[in-house]
Amino acid sequence: DSDTLLDAGGISDPAQITEEELNTIPEKSMFAPFVESVWEWDRIPRALFSALSPFARADFWTYFVYYQFLDRFGLAKGKPLGGVDSDPEIYTIPRSDVNATPIAMF
């Protein structure tokens, strides 16, 4: 749900940020990748393998950022964000129950 994704009950005052508070961020929150270790067992090897592949379309850093921040939410590689009226073959579009336009569309 959106409360979990946006960590609605989380810290709003930067003065209250502590290591203990950061450990309470829900795993499904979009902020979770920023507080967890980047040395997860699969992220670096997957990014390295992808970047060294003869079919690679990006460098290591691009693949690493994808695996660390976007893959967990089911966003496809190489597909730009689109609005609800966009062609789903070309764009990643919001679910039908989401009434939103990505900022990238402005």
Secondary structure by P-SEA (a helix, b strand, c coil): ccccccccccccccccccaaaaaaccccccccccccccccccaaaaaaaaaacccccccaaaaaaaaacccccccccccccccccccccccccccccccccccccc
